[in-house]
Amino acid sequence: MNKPQKPMPSCDVDCPVQKTAQILDGKWTTLIIRDLLPGKRRYSELLKSLPGISPRVLAARLRFLEENRIITKTIYPVIPPKTEYQLTALGKGLTNVITAMGKFGGKLA
């Protein structure tokens, strides 16, 4: 006879898993983070590396990630303006999560 399984704990607003899921929510967020793992990227580079994303959605996701301290945005005062994005230390903490997602996805192919 199998042992009865313990019920999953409830996940309220303070649940770390829920907090992480809220950051990674959406079709593009994990892909943006993946593309920033190697280092700094310009807005135009991110737009090119994510076929199908609209400029409006990319800008919104980058703003969201910046507000949540996952990335930083640096604007250089040159003409034309140059803007670079990079992961913060907090954002780099997602490296193992994104790597695990890649390994898992590779098994689905």
N, C-alpha and C positions, 0 to 999 in steps of 0.2 A: 504494500500500500504506500502511495506517495505521501510525503509530508505536506500538510497544507502550506501554501505559500503565504508569506507575510504580505499584507496589503501595502501598496505603494504609499509612501508618505504624501500628504497633500502638498501642493506646490503653490504657496501664496506669493505675494509680491516681493518678499524678501528671499525667496528661493534662488540660490545661485544658478541653477540650471535654467530657470525661467529668465533670469537677468541676461544670461548668455544668449538664450534663444531670441530674446528681444533685440539684441545687438545684431545677430546673424540673420534675422528675419528678412525675407524678401529674396527675389530671384537673383539680384545682382551683388548683394553685399559681400558674400563669401568670395565671389570672383574678383571683386575690387581688392579685397584684402589679399587674396592669392597673388594678384598682380603687383602688389606693393611689398610682398615678402622679400624680393631681391634687393630692394632699395627705392630711392626716390624715383618718382614718375611725374611727368607733366600731364596736365589735363588732356591734351591732345593725344598723348601716348596711351592713356587709359581709354579714351574714346575709341581709338583704333584697335586696341587689344580686346575689346568687348563688343563684337559684332551684334547688332540688334538693339543695343542700349541707346536710348535717346539722350541728347545733351541735357535735357531738363531732368531726366531721372538720374543721370550721373551726377549732376550738380546737387540734387537733393540728397542722394546717398552720401556723397562726400561731406556735405554740410552736417548730416546726421552723425556720421562717424567722427567728425571733428568735435561736434557738441558733446559726444560721449567719450572724448579723450582717447579714441582709437588711432586717429591720425592727426598730423599737424599739417598746416597749410602755410607755405612761405611764398610771399609775393615779392618779386624783385622789381625795383623801380627802374625798369628799362623800357625802351620802345622797340618793338611791341612788348607789352607786359608779359612777364614770365612768372608762372605759378607752378610750384612743385608741391607734391604731397608725399608724405612718408609716414610709416607706422611709428607710433610712440612706443615706449617700453611696454605699456599696457597692451597695445595692439600686437606687438611681437609675441606676447603671451598666447596669442591664438595660433601660432605656428604649428604646434602639435595637433590642434583641432583640425586645421586645414589639411595638414599632411595625412591625418587619419581619414578624413573625408575622401581624399584622393585615393588612398589605398583601398578603402571600401568600395568606392565607385569603380575602380579598376577590376574588382572581382565581379561586378555586375555585367561587364561587357561580354 
